């Protein structure tokens, strides 16, 4: 008697499949979950079991990762299922063929293509809006160790199955293999070491008998790890393949069991593998990253602190590999080399979350291991950035992963694009409202209502600007257009830039009293004695906001701490006019950007090895200079009676710095803060670092005329004409301050765009007029008009006069 065919288990994902066919026929079936093709077996005679393939449906333990989907389509595919129905050989690396066949999206035995697998409905948990790095997340970046009551005891580690080779023995073995040309022993070492997490630990631990359960020390011999990975550059390809097979085996083992510190150490070792720099290994790399991303917050806490103790070269290499992995997954050079995106939608979120751990580690390091710009992925500049932004802004409507959740990965160019387009959308909304209001009032609309029109007199620049902005504060989010009274100029951008330049120059004059200038730091700071100029401070904030909103670069010299305070908080508290704003956690290093000499003195107090109380004779009362007079201020109650000692000197310095940078200028800075955010009220600010806000406001500090020459176009001239050659020779030979004046004369601003001078448009036009005339410029269009001067000397003389004296429409 033939037994009926029962449900068949998919050999790839373990999903039950009902054949629903005659027991005497054999047909090809397709898994409804992953699309794997397989043959339904015929019924067999006798009471024996049905001929079902046996496969193990292993999944990553994701219980510790909040927000990870429990949907079967979001689990790690069961990579150890045997394609031969469970009857294949029981080798050490069983399941490897399935691992690679999954990566290629094909069935090894049947050659069929997998059908599209449903995309994940859930992705990795986003960082909450307002967080610029994982340092502020629940992994507790500032803690020295996780709270013991939140972390259960580690599961039992894997038993040691090898006799580990020492670092010295390995180096000797490598040298012998090189000389003999025989790498059999090295291959055995790699296969054994990388075949399990336990073997990785016993090989690379400094002391295999110690647990190393602290964030301060991973317990790994980094020199040994470096030597092993360096040796991969000289071993034959079959040895490299054996390493990858062993890594696959180690990732497949006990995926459901809770992770212990040995597992975390294994992840730390594996992620440094240089083999993952090539796209051919990305299927394996992706599963390693997914397991790391799915760890609990406490495990992430350990990894962050261990990451920050990696050597800089290794740390940077891991960051680069992850960025390259994301770029190639998004824009594969040969799409056939990688699985379809709908089958591996978790690749990019997993890699980005692991990259966030590295960013957190870098932020915790003092000084940082690498620059924050090394985390930029410029490939993302080519994405639909506004789609990413709106997905981040509307999480209830769109629950997909967004790069805006991890802003450290977006370049400043990408963030600027988002801010500009967000500003343009706000401008359109404001213009539409004005138009609708006019129509409802039965008033004929005019073009002027679509702009923020400011008309000012040069002789009353500050007062007129204050009056105009106060009268038109509801129009601040319209496109800015400036007119100077009594001048015929039409603002196409040049007048606006000139208005910013002249107004800021006047406001920042020391005799105006709003700001003090430190000649050591070459920066302006808020004058704490100027208590009756809040309107003017608000105006400066509005100016900065208008500049960012209208994509105009300002010549403004604030210390870095200004932009740190400007993002504290990054979004104005809603419906709470009394909310504390502009207060930041400040340090002596922040003070050094404002008053470097004072900061140096305070650092010496902290480092003084003698008796601070007896030798320095200081109290918690300081003296503040205001308009030539000295005013005492107690840093704490009865401060004049409390001596500064070795024990309390740290508190003294903290109070001193906080008073100078926060308390003493609170009202002035709050007015400035509200002025800036009255224009730049965009959630995109949350994504910015203080350094990035500074570049958005002040532009790129690098002036390079070579770059400008490359992008220059000509009208009436050619690049090889004598006049053009003379011009560039003269310009490049000028000192920096004259080059900036030339830039100011021709473009209306001496500031450089964020992306450098290569982003500028610049045109030199021929005007057939008398060579006695001076050069002219159309600052709205970045155009320089040059007569055909007879020689180099004449061109230099005329150009120098023009750039040294020009202001407004004509010479003054």
ABEGO torsion letter per residue (X at the ends): XBBBBBBBBBAAAGBBBBAGBBAABBBBBBBAAAGBBBBBBBBBBEABBBBBBBBBBBBBBAAABBGBBABAAABBBBAABBAAGGABBBBAABGAAAAAAAAAGBBAAAGBBBBBBBBBABBBBBBBBGBABAAABAAGAABABBBAAABBBBBBBBBBABBBBBAAAAAAAAAAAAAAGBAAAAAAAAAAAAABAAAAAAAABABAABAGABAABAGBBAAAAAAAAAAAAABBAAAAAAAAAAAAAAAABGAABBBBAAAAAAAAAAAABAAAABAAAAAAAAAAAAAAAABBAAAAAAAAAAAAABBAAAAAAAAAAAAAAAAAAABBABAAABBBAAAAAAAAAAAAAAAAAAAAAAAABOBBABBAAAABBAAAAABBAAAAAAAAABAAABABBBAAABAAABBAAAAAAAAAAAAAAAAAAAAAAAAAAAAAAGBBBBAAAABBBBBBBAAAAAAAAAAAAAAAAAAAABBBBBBBBGBABBBAGAAAAAAAAAAAAAAABAAAGABBBBAAAGBBBBBAABAAAAAAAAAAAAAAAAAAAAGBBBBBBBBAAAAAAAAOBABBBBGBAABBBGBBBBBAAAAAAABAAAAAAAAAAAABABBAAAAAGBBABBBBBBGGBBBBBBABBGAAABBBBAAAAAAAAAAAAAAAAAAAAAAAAAAAAAAAAAABBBAAAAABBAAAAAAAAAEBABBBAAAAAAABBBBGBBAABAAAAAAAAAAAABBAAAAAAAAAAAAGBABBBAAEAAABBBBBBBBBBBAABBBBBBAAAGBBBBBBBABAAAAAAAAAAAAAABBEBEBX
